[in-house]
Amino acid sequence: MMLSTPDKRRLLVGWCFLAVFGVRLPGVSTCILLLNGWEPLSLRELAVQADVVVGARTLATYKEERTPEARTYTATFRIFSVLKGGDLLDDIERAPGSRRNVYNVSNFGDKTMCYADVAEGETYLLFLTLFGGRLSAKYDDLFGAAADYDDESEAEILAAIGE
């Protein structure tokens, strides 16, 4: 079926309306903000704005136990490098039954909803804040709560925060 130019315009206007006003169709979700010329913040900018920055390996994700409102999930991490906010970690409860440096971090989710999605066994730089006495992914940018970890990125962040 061929659509006429006016029909194509109406279809385009309809999709733009959905994108601009955030109307969601059942079963359809998307990171709408990508349509607005989004440019990611640098690692330096993310680190400066975060309360806590760490290098960590994902031990477990709880994607089947998402929050009803935002559809986010918690993940358990073993922190191997604290780049910023180490004093704040002293007051945070560790994951139940875990050893040193293992914490639960909330507020991860699907990339289709502009959240950082983490995978078990992978290492990340995490940009975090404290929420209700717990660690939470911090979103100063789309997907901005987690970035792939490497030594160069760690050095860039340490230089940015003056360590």
MOWO-V504477 format. One record per run of one state. SS is the DSSP state (H for helix, E for strand, - for the rest). FROM is the first residue (numbers start at 1). TO is the last residue. Records with the same first field share a line. If there is no record, write none. Layout:
SS->FROM-TO, FROM-TO
This chain:
-->1-4, 22-31, 37-42, 50-51, 62-72, 85-85, 90-101, 109-110, 114-122, 132-133, 138-145, 149-150, 162-163
H->5-21, 32-36, 43-49, 86-89, 111-113, 151-161
E->52-61, 73-84, 102-108, 123-131, 134-137, 146-148
